[in-house]
Structures are given as structure tokens and as C-alpha cells.
Amino acid sequence: MSDFPQAESRMLIDGRLAEATDGRSYANINPATEEVIGQVADATAADMDRAIGAARRAFDETKWSTDLELRSRCLRQLQAALESHKEELRPQVIAEAGVPLQLTYAVQQDSAIQDMSWDIECAESFEWERELGVHEFFGIKSRRRVLHEAVGVAGLVTPWNFPLMLNLSKLVPALMAGCTAVLKVAPDTPWCGTYLGRLIAEETDLPAGVLNIITSEDPAEVGDLLTGDPRVDLISFTGSTAVGKHIMARCAPTLKRVFLELGGKSAQIFLDDSNIEHVAGPSGASICIHGGQGCAITTRMLLPRSRYDEGVERLKEAFEKVAYGDPTDVANSQGPQINAKQRDRILAYIEKGKQEGARCLVGGGPATQFEKGYFVQPTLFVDVDPDATIAQEEIFGPVLAVIPFEDDDDAVRIANNSKYGLSGAVQSGSLDRAMGVAKRIRTGTLSVNGGMWFAPDTPFGGYKESGIGREHGLEGFREYVQTKAIGYPAE
């Protein structure tokens, strides 16, 4: 713990920093060194019950849901505190998540703090009420008013791959909408939640119970309590499709509103008139950033048969140059996998790819040059069958599957040959042609000719088994808002 004196081991429950009820804790492990870097509270069922009760009480008995000025002030205070302490937070994010240093200056930390402004301002400018005018029904003339109100108590469940960003992506719009919340953070990245709890307790006016932050070594032990509790009105979850289905089933008996941002197996298509010689290599190797631990990463690359060999050669060159290793070294874009279980899961998929006949051109095993750490070699598979396991299942590692196609229709067919529909990309020398293909791909987000869709005002989510609902943007804010219609006499 001496290397991280600012780290916070306690949870936030009902406005207070709290140890687990029975005093138990668990080890926070650095995936790059396999060393214990600190301890964190390991919540009990009683702790989750207290957190839900505090959130329920804060919603039902305080002015939080109706006082927009208070909400704005508190969230701006949190943003200012994060900005002030970001250099204390940065090494914690790197150490517990294995995040490469260079990524913390973007989506993993700094830009996530800056993007809080959009959600705050969205709530401040949101049309909370509107008049519909006079309507006559059964001879009665009435005026109608539409009101938007907070859903209630939100259960926010976040993953380990982009922990700070996703914690903020959920709690800021939820709180600005007037909800109260219980944030259950991923077991592998607890400090990205507990540090927020300390800043909230010490540097904001957030009323007790409005936000509660729970850490637990076993995600199901307290997670099932949160998703099944009738006092909770909404669950917002980011993670695997399998867990998302389980959560949806848990929410069904109480008909909770559910937002699910789940897995992906996104395809990047290079049409035959695209700039394959210069773009395919770096685009394909970008899968290795943060160890491929991103749901929207394009993990399948589709190359036209007429230029297939050229594209494969460029990819081979790029994969052989991927800088990976110590995440504190700014030169490295790929760090470790989050834990041994994930590393072994990825290695099993690599072996499956080999067994099913795909050609492993680069990598294909553990990174044995490091004495410690859960590292996997940047791995390039070519000549992959579109129905192969590594082309169909989410691996969540630095593994690219390259698939040949005949023409535009064939590329669209292969891209849509997936139970997922989260993201994708299309490259062409013609913007109109690329847009035409993009519109036929059934995914929630797409990059065309290198354009970037990610921004705080861009709705993010997927089709099919990639999820339900949207995060970010106006659509994401509305996930936390209910609609009420009131009729009253016109005269």
C-alpha cells in the first residue's frame, strides 16, 4: 500500500466511508506484476442492503430528485475534485487495471473527467416539462402537460476494462437525472470506485445516500441482491452478454428498467478501392491497444480477395511492431490482461483457432519474455472461416481474425453473420460507397473511412445480443428518466 498512499480501501454507504460489516477485505492485484498493491472492503449482504436502503430513502425523502441546482452543484464539485486529484488517481488506474499510461490521458481518465460537463449541461438544458395544448375527448376540453422525472433508485454495475470512465458514464447522468444510485464496481478495479467515494464524501455536498459505492470480491454475491431487490427501479450494466442475460432474468420479476451494454464481435471491412497499403496494418494492430479489452474493438477484419495478400502482409508488419509490456512505459500501447483467468481464456481461444484450421501468422501464445504479469502476445490469424469459433465468439484479447470476401454483398453478409451488433468500420475510396455498406450493417455504431463516433454526446449501444438501450448522448440520459402525462381543465 505504501506505493499508493492516496488509495481508498473503504466503500461509500449512506454518506460515510465504511469498511465491510464483518471487517473482511480482499487483495487488489496489479496484473502487470501479479503483486498485491492494497486491500479493499469486501462487502457483505448486509452492506448491500444498507446501501440500497440509503438510496431508496434519499430518493423518497429528500429533495434530490427535484432540485436540479443542487444536482448540478454537487456533480460540478465532483468534477473539480477529480481534476484536482487526477495525478493521484492516474497511477492507481494504471496499477489495478493494467491500463497503458498513454490511455489515461484520453478515455481511461482525463477525457472522461472532462466529458462529465456534457451530462451536467444536458440535464441543465433538458426540457423537463412541455405543454401539449387543448384536446377535446368525450366532450371535455383539457390541457395536457408532459413531465419528465427521475426513474428512482438506479443500480449501476460496471466492468474492469474502462473502470473510471464507465463509473462516470453511469453515475453522472443517473444523478443528474435525479436518480439516487448504488454503484457496484468490478472486483478487479475497486479503487476506481472507492476513490470516487472519498472525493464525494470529502469534497462535495452530495447528500447522504444519494450515491453508494460497493466493492466485493465475488461479483454475484452482492450483485444478485442489487438486481433482484424491489427497492431498485433500474439496472444499468456493462459487461458480458452471458451476465447481461442473467441480470435481465433477475430484473424480470419486478419489471425493472434495464440498460445492457454487452459484448461485440465487430467487423472492419476494407473494400477493394480502399487504402489497404497504408491503413490496414495500423487499423488491424489497434486491436492490441489495452490488450484488446474493449467491447467495441473491431476484432474481425474483412479483406477483398483481390487484395488479400497485400492486406495480410501489411497486417503482419504492423503486428510484429506492436509495443507491449510495462503499462507505466508511455511507449507501450498494450499492457497485461486483467487477470490470470482472462489470460488463460484468451490462450484457449488461440489454441481453438489453430485447431479449427486458421493460420496463426504472428504471436499465438503467452508473452514469455516477462517474468511476471498476465501478458499475451499480439496474435494475428488469417484465412479464418467466417463460422469459426474465433470469428464468432468474443475473445476480449489481442487477437485479430482476418477473413476474405468476394464483393460488397459478401462483406455485408459476413459482417452480419454474428449474434452481436455493437460496432464496426468500413473503408473505401468512395464515401458514398462506404456509407452504403455501413447502412446495411446491423450495429449500433460504425466508423466510416476513419471517422470516430465516440464522444459524450454520441449514443452508444448495440443491436442483437450486444445489448438494450444506449449510454451517452441524449438517448443515454433518457435511460434514467420517466415520462408522466397530466390532463387538467382547459377553462
C-alpha positions in Angstrom: 0.0 0.0 0.0 3.0 2.3 0.5 3.3 3.0 -3.2 -0.3 4.2 -3.2 -0.8 6.3 -0.1 -3.9 8.0 -1.6 -5.7 4.8 -2.4 -9.1 4.3 -0.6 -10.0 0.9 0.8 -13.5 1.8 2.1 -16.9 1.8 0.5 -19.3 4.7 0.5 -22.6 3.9 2.2 -25.2 6.4 3.3 -22.7 9.3 3.1 -19.9 7.7 5.1 -16.8 5.8 4.1 -17.3 2.3 5.5 -15.4 -0.9 6.0 -17.3 -4.2 5.4 -19.7 -5.1 8.2 -17.6 -8.0 9.3 -14.3 -6.3 8.6 -13.4 -8.6 5.7 -11.3 -7.3 2.8 -9.7 -8.7 -0.3 -6.4 -8.1 -2.2 -6.2 -5.7 -5.1 -3.8 -7.3 -7.7 -1.6 -5.5 -10.2 -2.0 -7.5 -13.4 1.4 -6.4 -14.8 3.4 -7.6 -11.7 1.0 -10.1 -10.0 1.7 -8.2 -6.8 -0.8 -7.2 -4.1 -1.0 -3.4 -4.2 -3.5 -2.9 -1.5 -6.7 -4.1 0.2 -10.3 -3.1 -0.3 -13.5 -3.7 1.6 -15.3 -7.0 0.7 -19.0 -6.2 1.1 -21.5 -8.5 2.8 -25.2 -8.9 2.1 -25.8 -6.5 5.0 -23.7 -3.8 3.4 -25.6 -4.0 0.1 -28.9 -4.0 2.0 -27.8 -0.8 3.8 -26.7 0.8 0.5 -30.0 0.1 -1.2 -31.9 1.3 1.8 -29.9 4.5 1.9 -30.5 5.2 -1.9 -34.2 4.4 -1.5 -34.5 6.8 1.4 -32.6 9.6 -0.3 -34.9 9.3 -3.3 -38.1 9.2 -1.4 -37.4 11.5 1.5 -35.1 14.3 0.2 -35.3 17.0 -2.5 -32.6 15.4 -4.6 -34.8 14.3 -7.4 -36.5 17.8 -7.7 -33.6 20.1 -7.1 -31.6 20.5 -10.3 -29.5 23.3 -8.9 -28.3 21.0 -6.1 -27.5 18.2 -8.5 -25.5 20.5 -10.8 -23.5 21.9 -7.9 -22.6 18.5 -6.5 -21.6 17.0 -9.8 -19.5 20.0 -10.7 -17.8 19.7 -7.3 -17.0 16.1 -8.1 -15.6 17.0 -11.5 -13.4 19.7 -9.9 -12.2 17.3 -7.3 -11.3 14.7 -9.9 -9.5 17.3 -12.0 -7.6 18.4 -8.9 -6.6 14.9 -7.8 -6.1 13.3 -11.2 -2.3 12.8 -10.8 -3.0 10.9 -7.6 -5.6 8.8 -9.4 -3.6 8.1 -12.6 -1.1 5.6 -11.1 -4.0 3.8 -9.3 -5.8 3.3 -12.6 -2.7 2.0 -14.3 -1.8 -0.3 -11.4 -5.1 -2.0 -10.9 -6.4 -2.1 -14.5 -3.1 -2.6 -16.3 -4.0 0.4 -18.4 -1.2 1.7 -20.6 -0.1 5.2 -19.3 -0.8 6.8 -22.7 -4.5 5.8 -22.5 -5.0 7.6 -19.2 -4.6 10.9 -20.9 -7.6 10.0 -23.1 -10.6 7.8 -22.5 -9.3 6.0 -19.4 -9.2 9.1 -17.3 -8.6 12.7 -18.4 -11.2 12.9 -21.2 -13.7 11.0 -19.0 -13.4 13.7 -16.4 -13.8 16.4 -19.0 -16.8 14.7 -20.5 -18.8 15.0 -17.3 -19.6 18.5 -18.4 -21.7 17.3 -21.2 -24.0 15.3 -19.0 -24.3 18.1 -16.4 -25.2 20.6 -19.1 -27.6 18.1 -20.8 -29.6 18.0 -17.6 -29.5 21.7 -17.2 -30.9 22.3 -20.7 -33.2 19.3 -20.8 -36.9 20.0 -21.5 -38.3 18.6 -18.2 -41.8 19.8 -18.9 -43.8 20.8 -22.1 -47.4 21.7 -22.9 -49.4 19.8 -25.5 -52.3 22.3 -25.8 -56.0 21.7 -25.7 -57.7 18.4 -26.8 -61.4 17.5 -26.6 -62.3 14.0 -25.5 -65.8 12.8 -24.6 -66.8 16.5 -24.8 -64.2 17.5 -22.2 -61.6 20.1 -23.2 -58.4 19.6 -21.4 -54.9 20.9 -21.5 -52.1 18.3 -21.2 -48.7 18.6 -19.7 -45.8 16.2 -20.2 -43.3 15.9 -17.3 -40.0 14.0 -17.2 -39.0 12.7 -13.8 -36.2 10.5 -12.4 -36.8 6.8 -12.7 -35.9 6.3 -9.0 -33.1 4.1 -7.5 -30.5 3.0 -10.1 -28.3 0.0 -9.7 -25.1 0.7 -11.7 -22.9 -2.3 -12.4 -19.5 -1.6 -14.1 -16.7 -3.7 -15.6 -13.0 -3.6 -15.2 -11.8 -2.7 -18.7 -12.5 1.0 -18.6 -13.3 1.3 -14.9 -13.2 5.1 -14.2 -14.7 6.1 -17.5 -17.6 3.7 -17.1 -18.2 4.5 -13.5 -18.6 8.2 -14.5 -20.6 7.3 -17.7 -23.3 5.8 -15.5 -23.3 7.8 -12.3 -23.2 11.3 -13.8 -26.3 11.0 -16.0 -28.1 8.9 -13.4 -27.6 11.5 -10.6 -28.1 14.5 -12.9 -31.5 12.9 -14.0 -32.4 13.0 -10.3 -31.9 9.3 -9.5 -30.2 8.0 -6.5 -27.8 5.1 -7.0 -25.8 2.1 -5.8 -22.7 1.7 -7.9 -21.2 -1.8 -7.7 -17.8 -1.7 -9.2 -15.8 -4.6 -10.8 -13.8 -6.7 -8.3 -10.6 -6.3 -10.2 -10.7 -2.5 -10.3 -12.1 -1.4 -6.9 -10.1 1.8 -6.4 -11.6 3.4 -9.4 -14.8 3.4 -7.4 -13.6 3.8 -3.8 -11.5 6.8 -4.7 -14.7 8.5 -6.1 -16.4 7.7 -2.8 -13.7 9.5 -0.9 -13.9 12.6 -3.1 -17.6 12.6 -2.8 -17.5 12.3 1.0 -14.8 14.9 1.5 -15.1 17.4 -1.3 -18.8 17.6 -2.4 -22.2 18.5 -0.9 -23.8 15.3 -2.2 -26.4 14.4 0.4 -26.1 11.1 2.3 -27.4 8.1 0.5 -27.7 9.7 -3.0 -24.7 7.6 -4.2 -23.4 4.5 -2.6 -20.4 2.6 -3.8 -19.9 -1.1 -3.1 -16.9 -3.3 -3.6 -16.9 -7.1 -3.4 -14.5 -9.9 -4.4 -17.4 -12.1 -5.6 -19.5 -10.1 -8.1 -22.5 -12.4 -7.9 -22.8 -12.5 -4.1 -23.9 -8.9 -3.7 -24.8 -8.3 -7.4 -27.7 -10.6 -7.3 -29.1 -8.7 -4.3 -28.9 -5.5 -6.2 -30.5 -6.7 -9.4 -33.3 -8.6 -7.6 -34.2 -6.0 -4.9 -37.7 -4.5 -5.4 -36.5 -1.2 -3.9 -34.3 -0.8 -7.0 -36.1 0.7 -10.1 -33.4 0.4 -12.8 -30.3 -1.6 -13.6 -27.6 -0.2 -15.9 -25.0 -2.9 -16.7 -21.9 -3.0 -18.9 -20.2 -6.4 -19.3 -20.6 -9.8 -21.0 -23.7 -11.0 -22.8 -23.9 -14.0 -20.6 -24.0 -11.9 -17.4 -26.4 -9.5 -19.1 -28.9 -12.2 -19.8 -28.6 -13.3 -16.1 -29.3 -9.8 -14.9 -32.2 -9.4 -17.3 -33.8 -12.5 -15.8 -33.1 -11.2 -12.3 -34.9 -8.0 -13.1 -37.9 -9.6 -14.8 -40.0 -10.4 -11.6 -40.0 -6.7 -10.6 -40.1 -5.4 -14.2 -37.1 -3.1 -13.6 -36.0 -0.9 -16.4 -32.8 -2.5 -17.8 -29.9 -1.0 -19.8 -27.4 -3.5 -21.0 -24.2 -2.7 -22.9 -22.8 -6.1 -23.7 -20.4 -8.0 -26.0 -19.3 -7.5 -29.5 -17.5 -9.2 -32.4 -17.3 -6.2 -34.7 -16.0 -6.3 -38.3 -13.8 -3.8 -40.1 -14.3 -4.0 -43.9 -11.8 -2.8 -46.4 -13.4 -2.5 -49.8 -11.3 -3.1 -52.9 -10.9 0.6 -53.6 -9.7 1.4 -50.1 -6.2 2.5 -48.9 -5.2 -1.0 -47.8 -1.5 -0.4 -48.2 -1.4 2.3 -45.6 -4.4 1.8 -43.4 -5.0 -1.9 -43.0 -1.9 -2.5 -40.9 -2.3 0.1 -38.2 -6.1 -0.4 -38.1 -5.7 -4.1 -37.5 -3.0 -3.8 -34.9 -5.1 -1.3 -33.0 -6.9 -4.3 -31.6 -3.9 -4.8 -29.3 -4.4 -1.5 -27.5 -5.2 -2.2 -23.8 -4.8 -5.9 -24.6 -7.8 -6.0 -26.8 -10.0 -5.5 -23.8 -12.7 -3.4 -25.4 -16.2 -4.5 -26.4 -16.4 -2.2 -29.4 -13.0 -3.1 -30.9 -13.1 -4.4 -34.4 -11.9 -8.0 -33.9 -12.7 -9.3 -37.4 -11.0 -7.8 -40.4 -12.6 -8.4 -43.8 -10.3 -8.1 -46.8 -11.2 -8.4 -50.5 -9.8 -11.5 -52.2 -8.4 -9.3 -55.0 -6.1 -7.5 -52.5 -6.0 -10.1 -49.7 -2.3 -10.9 -49.9 -1.4 -7.3 -49.8 -3.5 -6.6 -46.7 -2.2 -9.7 -44.9 1.4 -8.5 -45.5 0.7 -5.1 -44.1 -1.0 -6.6 -41.1 1.9 -8.9 -40.4 4.3 -6.0 -40.4 2.1 -4.0 -38.0 1.6 -6.8 -35.6 5.3 -7.5 -35.4 5.8 -3.9 -34.3 3.2 -3.7 -31.6 4.8 -2.2 -28.4 3.7 -4.0 -25.4 4.7 -4.7 -21.8 5.0 -2.5 -18.7 1.9 -0.2 -18.8 3.8 2.6 -17.0 6.1 2.9 -20.0 4.5 5.5 -22.3 5.8 3.7 -25.4 3.6 0.7 -24.8 0.0 0.6 -26.1 -0.7 -2.9 -24.9 -0.4 -3.9 -21.3 -1.4 -7.1 -19.5 -4.8 -8.9 -19.4 -6.7 -8.1 -16.3 -6.1 -11.4 -14.5 -4.9 -15.0 -14.9 -8.3 -16.3 -15.7 -8.7 -13.9 -18.7 -5.2 -14.6 -19.9 -5.9 -18.3 -19.9 -9.3 -17.9 -21.6 -7.6 -16.0 -24.4 -4.9 -18.6 -24.8 -7.6 -21.3 -25.0 -9.3 -19.4 -27.9 -5.9 -19.1 -29.7 -5.5 -22.8 -29.5 -9.0 -23.3 -30.7 -8.3 -21.1 -33.7 -5.3 -23.2 -34.6 -7.2 -26.5 -34.2 -10.0 -25.3 -36.5 -7.6 -24.5 -39.3 -6.9 -20.8 -39.2 -3.3 -19.8 -39.9 -1.6 -18.1 -37.0 0.8 -15.6 -38.7 2.0 -13.6 -35.7 2.1 -14.4 -32.0 -0.1 -17.2 -30.7 0.8 -17.7 -27.1 1.7 -16.2 -23.8 4.4 -13.4 -23.7 7.1 -15.4 -22.0 9.7 -12.6 -22.1 8.2 -11.1 -18.9 9.0 -12.7 -15.5 5.6 -11.6 -14.2 2.2 -10.4 -15.5 -0.7 -11.7 -17.4 0.6 -10.9 -20.9 -0.5 -12.4 -24.2 1.4 -12.0 -27.5 -0.3 -9.8 -30.2 -1.9 -12.5 -32.3 -2.8 -12.4 -35.9 -4.9 -15.1 -37.5 -5.5 -15.2 -41.3 -7.5 -17.4 -43.6 -10.3 -17.6 -40.9 -13.6 -19.2 -41.8 -16.5 -16.8 -41.0 -18.1 -19.5 -38.9 -15.0 -20.4 -36.9 -15.1 -20.0 -33.2 -12.6 -17.2 -33.2 -14.7 -15.4 -35.8 -17.9 -15.8 -33.8 -17.1 -15.6 -30.1 -15.9 -12.6 -28.2 -12.3 -13.2 -27.1 -11.5 -9.9 -25.3 -7.8 -10.1 -26.1 -5.2 -9.0 -28.6 -6.4 -11.5 -31.3 -7.5 -10.5 -34.8 -9.3 -12.8 -37.2 -8.8 -11.9 -40.9 -11.5 -13.2 -43.3 -11.5 -12.8 -47.2 -14.6 -11.7 -49.1 -15.7 -11.6 -52.7 -17.7 -8.3 -53.1 -19.7 -5.7 -51.2 -22.7 -8.0 -50.7 -20.4 -10.8 -49.4 -18.7 -8.4 -47.0 -22.1 -7.3 -45.6 -23.2 -10.9 -45.3 -20.1 -11.9 -43.3 -20.2 -8.8 -41.1 -23.8 -9.5 -40.2 -23.1 -13.2 -39.6 -22.8 -12.7 -35.8 -25.1 -12.8 -32.8 -23.5 -9.4 -31.9 -24.1 -6.0 -33.3 -22.1 -3.4 -31.4 -19.7 -1.6 -33.7 -17.8 -1.9 -37.0 -15.9 0.0 -39.6 -15.9 0.4 -43.4 -13.0 1.8 -45.6 -13.5 2.8 -49.2 -12.1 5.3 -51.7 -15.7 6.4 -52.2 -17.5 7.9 -49.2 -20.9 7.2 -50.9 -19.9 3.5 -51.4 -18.7 3.2 -47.8 -21.8 4.8 -46.4 -24.0 2.5 -48.5 -22.2 -0.5 -47.0 -22.3 0.9 -43.5 -26.1 1.4 -43.6 -26.5 -2.3 -44.3 -24.5 -3.5 -41.3 -26.7 -4.2 -38.2 -24.7 -2.5 -35.5 -25.2 0.4 -33.1 -22.0 2.3 -34.1 -19.8 2.5 -37.2 -16.7 4.2 -38.3 -16.5 5.2 -42.0 -13.2 6.0 -43.6 -11.5 6.5 -40.2 -14.2 8.8 -38.7 -14.6 8.5 -34.9 -18.0 8.1 -33.5 -17.1 8.2 -29.8 -18.0 11.4 -27.9 -20.0 12.2 -24.8 -23.0 13.3 -27.0 -22.9 10.1 -29.2 -25.4 7.4 -28.1 -23.5 4.1 -27.7 -25.1 0.7 -27.6 -25.8 -2.3 -29.8 -28.2 -4.4 -31.8 -29.0 -8.1 -31.2 -27.1 -9.7 -28.3 -24.9 -6.6 -27.9 -27.4 -5.1 -25.6 -30.5 -3.0 -24.9 -30.6 0.8 -24.7 -27.9 3.4 -25.1 -25.3 5.1 -23.0 -24.0 8.6 -23.6 -25.8 11.3 -25.5 -29.4 12.4 -25.1 -30.6 8.8 -25.6 -28.3 7.7 -22.7 -29.6 10.5 -20.4 -33.2 9.4 -21.1 -32.5 5.9 -19.8 -32.7 7.4 -16.3 -35.9 9.5 -17.0 -39.6 8.5 -16.7 -42.4 10.3 -18.6 -45.6 11.4 -17.0 -48.7 13.0 -18.7 -51.2 15.2 -16.8 -54.5 16.4 -18.1 -56.3 19.4 -16.5 -59.3 21.6 -17.4 -58.8 23.9 -20.3 -61.1 26.6 -18.9 
